[in-house]
Amino acid sequence: MISPQIASPLVEWYDTTNPRVPGVQFWVSGLPGTNAPGTLWANIWDTNSRPHIVSTAVAGVTNVGWQHIALTYDAPTLTARIYLNTQLLAVQPLSGPNLVPSTSGDLYFGFHPNPGNNFVSFQGGLDEFSVYERALSDCEIAAIVNAGIGGKYGTNVLGCPVVDTVQLVNALGTSSFTFTNGLTWTNGPQWETNTITFNNVLTSGGTNGPGTNFTSIILSDFDPNTTVDEFILSAVLTTTSTASCTSPTIPTSPRSPLNLRRRPMPCRISRPRSFSPTLWRKQ
């Protein structure tokens, strides 16, 4: 139970030794310069002391019991989002050169440690609060909300698909491959197999000579939150096999041109080289 009419801090970074350099703030109600009870708003101060305001509509938070709120910031897209329960209420692209959120101070939950008597506390209850090193997706936010009293620390909230890109570097150049895993997960992440197929036809230095275009293989995962493991490199090698091929029909005797037989003769069958590394990955 809370009082959404009163401006209250939910979470913020604050450096008590240098209060002139504010950190990221996330509050309920009381957006500076407005009278907006029940709103959620964030001021994402950057390391150059520039404010970036993100806010929701009026009366988003009500006094009806436990509610789930979330603030995310995606650095690659410079985009902040605010969620209330499973609803995405605000999406705000931020702007400014060298934008890095200020998170160098101490982290406070439900408390604004302003010097003197200007401190403010959250008039309500907080539970299962957490900070992540990356922006959660819409699906992940919804999974946490839907977990309810089951808590968000089990496999019950790890059923969202994972999209990941890996990069392959070899003699042929650089290639990127994107995989989506987890479309059928029901009880948390499972190991899945992804396959990359590429060709590197072996070039010989001469008849029965050694190969001249051997290549190293570098495989990189773009997402630090996934694991690529159990690499398997399989190849179809250039081989030679003997089979019974049929020669043209020849007579068995010059005196008997109609008495014919077929003579088996060897033939050579070659297969080109190709590789199919098999990747195993998990969130």
C-alpha positions as CSV (number, residue, x, y, z in Angstrom):
1,M,0.0,0.0,0.0
2,I,1.4,3.4,-0.9
3,S,0.3,7.0,-1.2
4,P,0.7,7.9,-4.9
5,Q,-0.1,11.5,-4.1
6,I,3.3,12.1,-2.4
7,A,6.5,12.3,-4.3
8,S,8.6,9.3,-3.2
9,P,12.0,7.9,-4.4
10,L,12.0,4.3,-5.6
11,V,15.6,3.8,-6.5
12,E,18.5,6.2,-7.3
13,W,22.2,6.6,-7.4
14,Y,23.5,9.3,-5.1
15,D,27.0,10.3,-4.1
16,T,26.9,11.9,-0.7
17,T,30.5,13.0,-1.1
18,N,29.6,15.0,-4.2
19,P,25.9,15.8,-4.2
20,R,26.3,18.3,-7.0
21,V,26.7,15.4,-9.4
22,P,23.3,13.7,-9.4
23,G,22.8,10.1,-10.5
24,V,20.0,8.2,-12.1
25,Q,16.7,8.7,-10.3
26,F,13.4,6.7,-10.4
27,W,10.5,8.1,-8.5
28,V,6.7,7.8,-8.1
29,S,4.7,11.0,-8.4
30,G,5.9,14.6,-8.0
31,L,7.7,15.1,-11.3
32,P,9.5,18.4,-10.8
33,G,7.5,21.3,-12.3
34,T,4.3,19.4,-12.5
35,N,1.5,18.1,-10.2
36,A,1.2,14.5,-11.4
37,P,0.1,12.1,-8.7
38,G,0.4,8.4,-9.5
39,T,2.9,8.8,-12.3
40,L,6.3,7.1,-12.6
41,W,9.2,9.2,-13.8
42,A,12.9,8.8,-14.2
43,N,15.6,11.4,-14.5
44,I,18.6,9.7,-16.2
45,W,21.4,12.0,-15.4
46,D,24.4,11.4,-17.5
47,T,28.1,11.7,-16.6
48,N,28.1,15.2,-18.0
49,S,25.4,16.2,-15.5
50,R,22.8,16.5,-18.2
51,P,19.2,15.4,-17.2
52,H,17.0,13.1,-19.4
53,I,13.4,13.0,-18.2
54,V,11.2,9.9,-18.9
55,S,7.6,9.9,-17.5
56,T,4.3,8.0,-17.7
57,A,0.7,9.3,-17.8
58,V,-1.2,10.5,-14.8
59,A,-2.6,7.9,-12.4
60,G,-0.5,5.0,-13.6
61,V,0.2,3.9,-10.1
62,T,-2.8,3.3,-7.8
63,N,-3.3,2.3,-4.2
64,V,-4.7,-1.1,-4.8
65,G,-1.9,-3.4,-3.4
66,W,1.3,-4.8,-4.9
67,Q,2.3,-3.5,-8.3
68,H,5.4,-4.3,-10.4
69,I,7.4,-1.4,-11.8
70,A,10.6,-1.4,-13.9
71,L,12.9,1.1,-15.6
72,T,15.2,-0.1,-18.3
73,Y,17.9,1.6,-20.4
74,D,19.3,0.1,-23.5
75,A,22.7,1.6,-24.2
76,P,23.1,0.5,-27.9
77,T,19.8,2.3,-28.8
78,L,19.9,5.0,-26.1
79,T,16.3,4.1,-25.2
80,A,14.7,4.2,-21.8
81,R,11.5,2.4,-20.9
82,I,9.1,2.4,-17.9
83,Y,6.8,-0.5,-17.2
84,L,3.9,-0.9,-14.8
85,N,3.1,-4.6,-14.3
86,T,3.1,-6.0,-17.8
87,Q,2.4,-2.7,-19.6
88,L,5.0,-0.7,-21.3
89,L,3.9,2.9,-20.4
90,A,6.7,5.0,-21.7
91,V,9.4,4.7,-24.4
92,Q,11.9,7.6,-24.6
93,P,15.0,7.7,-26.9
94,L,17.6,9.9,-25.3
95,S,19.9,12.2,-27.0
96,G,23.3,13.8,-26.4
97,P,26.9,13.1,-27.3
98,N,28.8,10.5,-25.2
99,L,25.7,9.6,-23.2
100,V,26.5,7.5,-20.3
101,P,24.1,7.2,-17.3
102,S,25.6,8.4,-14.0
103,T,25.7,5.4,-11.6
104,S,29.0,6.1,-9.8
105,G,27.4,6.9,-6.4
106,D,25.8,4.6,-3.8
107,L,22.5,2.9,-4.7
108,Y,19.5,3.6,-2.5
109,F,16.1,1.9,-2.6
110,G,13.2,4.0,-1.3
111,F,15.4,6.7,0.1
112,H,16.7,10.1,-1.2
113,P,19.7,11.0,1.1
114,N,19.7,14.7,0.5
115,P,22.0,16.5,3.0
116,G,20.4,18.1,6.1
117,N,16.7,17.7,6.6
118,N,15.8,17.4,2.9
119,F,15.9,13.6,2.8
120,V,12.8,11.8,1.4
121,S,11.7,8.2,2.0
122,F,9.2,6.0,0.1
123,Q,5.9,5.7,2.0
124,G,5.2,2.1,1.2
125,G,6.7,-1.3,0.8
126,L,9.4,-2.6,-1.6
127,D,10.0,-6.3,-2.3
128,E,12.1,-8.4,-4.7
129,F,13.9,-5.3,-6.1
130,S,16.9,-6.0,-8.3
131,V,19.3,-4.4,-10.7
132,Y,20.4,-6.1,-14.0
133,E,23.5,-5.5,-16.1
134,R,21.4,-5.3,-19.3
135,A,18.0,-4.1,-20.3
136,L,15.3,-6.8,-19.9
137,S,12.9,-7.4,-22.8
138,D,9.1,-7.0,-22.7
139,C,8.8,-10.7,-22.5
140,E,11.2,-10.9,-19.5
141,I,9.4,-8.1,-17.6
142,A,6.0,-9.9,-18.2
143,A,7.5,-13.2,-17.0
144,I,8.6,-11.7,-13.7
145,V,5.2,-10.1,-13.2
146,N,3.3,-13.3,-14.0
147,A,5.5,-15.3,-11.6
148,G,3.5,-13.7,-8.8
149,I,4.2,-15.1,-5.3
150,G,6.3,-17.8,-7.0
151,G,9.2,-15.3,-7.1
152,K,11.4,-14.3,-10.0
153,Y,14.5,-16.3,-9.1
154,G,13.5,-19.7,-10.6
155,T,13.3,-21.2,-14.0
156,N,9.7,-20.1,-14.1
157,V,10.7,-16.7,-15.4
158,L,13.3,-17.9,-17.9
159,G,11.1,-19.0,-20.8
160,C,11.6,-16.0,-23.1
161,P,13.2,-16.6,-26.5
162,V,16.8,-15.6,-26.9
163,V,18.0,-14.0,-30.1
164,D,21.8,-14.0,-30.5
165,T,24.3,-13.4,-33.3
166,V,27.7,-15.1,-33.8
167,Q,30.4,-14.0,-36.1
168,L,32.6,-16.5,-38.1
169,V,36.0,-15.4,-39.5
170,N,37.9,-17.6,-41.8
171,A,39.9,-17.4,-45.1
172,L,36.6,-16.6,-47.0
173,G,36.0,-13.5,-44.9
174,T,33.7,-12.5,-42.1
175,S,30.1,-13.7,-41.8
176,S,27.4,-13.2,-39.2
177,F,24.7,-15.7,-38.3
178,T,21.6,-14.9,-36.1
179,F,19.8,-17.6,-34.2
180,T,16.6,-17.6,-32.2
181,N,16.4,-20.2,-29.4
182,G,13.8,-20.9,-26.7
183,L,10.7,-20.9,-28.8
184,T,9.6,-24.1,-27.1
185,W,11.1,-23.7,-23.6
186,T,8.7,-24.5,-20.8
187,N,11.0,-24.8,-17.8
188,G,13.9,-22.5,-18.2
189,P,16.8,-22.4,-20.7
190,Q,17.8,-25.6,-22.4
191,W,20.8,-26.4,-24.5
192,E,20.0,-26.2,-28.2
193,T,22.0,-26.9,-31.3
194,N,22.6,-24.4,-34.0
195,T,24.5,-25.2,-37.2
196,I,26.6,-23.1,-39.5
197,T,27.5,-24.4,-42.9
198,F,30.3,-22.9,-45.0
199,N,32.6,-24.1,-47.8
200,N,36.3,-23.9,-48.0
201,V,37.3,-26.1,-50.9
202,L,40.8,-27.4,-50.3
203,T,43.3,-26.3,-53.0
204,S,46.2,-28.7,-53.7
205,G,49.7,-27.6,-54.5
206,G,50.0,-30.3,-57.1
207,T,49.1,-33.9,-57.8
208,N,48.6,-35.6,-54.4
209,G,50.3,-32.5,-52.9
210,P,49.4,-30.9,-49.6
211,G,46.7,-28.3,-49.3
212,T,47.7,-24.7,-49.8
213,N,44.7,-22.8,-48.3
214,F,44.3,-24.1,-44.8
215,T,42.5,-21.6,-42.6
216,S,42.0,-20.7,-39.0
217,I,38.4,-20.3,-37.7
218,I,37.4,-17.6,-35.2
219,L,33.9,-17.7,-33.7
220,S,32.7,-14.9,-31.6
221,D,29.4,-14.4,-29.6
222,F,27.9,-10.9,-29.7
223,D,25.8,-11.3,-26.6
224,P,27.8,-11.6,-23.3
225,N,24.6,-13.0,-21.6
226,T,24.6,-16.2,-23.7
227,T,27.0,-19.2,-23.7
228,V,28.3,-20.9,-26.8
229,D,29.9,-24.2,-26.0
230,E,30.5,-27.7,-27.3
231,F,31.9,-26.8,-30.7
232,I,31.8,-29.6,-33.2
233,L,33.6,-29.2,-36.5
234,S,32.6,-31.8,-39.1
235,A,33.8,-32.1,-42.7
236,V,33.1,-34.0,-45.9
237,L,36.7,-34.7,-47.0
238,T,37.8,-35.1,-50.6
239,T,37.8,-38.9,-51.1
240,T,38.5,-41.4,-53.8
241,S,36.4,-44.6,-54.1
242,T,36.3,-47.4,-56.6
243,A,33.1,-48.4,-58.3
244,S,32.2,-50.8,-61.1
245,C,31.6,-48.7,-64.1
246,T,30.6,-50.2,-67.5
247,S,32.9,-49.9,-70.5
248,P,31.7,-49.9,-74.0
249,T,30.6,-53.3,-75.4
250,I,33.5,-55.1,-77.0
251,P,33.5,-58.5,-78.7
252,T,35.1,-61.5,-77.0
253,S,36.5,-62.9,-80.2
254,P,37.2,-61.4,-83.6
255,R,35.7,-64.5,-85.1
256,S,32.4,-64.1,-83.2
257,P,31.3,-60.5,-83.3
258,L,27.9,-61.3,-81.9
259,N,29.3,-63.0,-78.7
260,L,29.6,-59.9,-76.5
261,R,30.5,-59.2,-72.9
262,R,31.0,-56.1,-70.7
263,R,34.3,-55.5,-69.0
264,P,34.2,-53.8,-65.6
265,M,36.6,-50.9,-65.2
266,P,37.5,-48.7,-62.2
267,C,36.3,-45.1,-62.0
268,R,37.0,-42.3,-59.5
269,I,34.4,-40.4,-57.5
270,S,35.4,-37.2,-55.8
271,R,33.5,-35.2,-53.2
272,P,34.3,-31.5,-52.3
273,R,35.2,-30.4,-48.8
274,S,32.7,-28.6,-46.6
275,F,32.4,-27.8,-42.9
276,S,29.4,-27.8,-40.6
277,P,30.3,-26.5,-37.1
278,T,27.6,-27.3,-34.6
279,L,27.0,-24.7,-31.9
280,W,25.4,-25.3,-28.5
281,R,24.1,-22.2,-26.7
282,K,22.3,-21.4,-23.6
283,Q,21.1,-18.2,-21.9
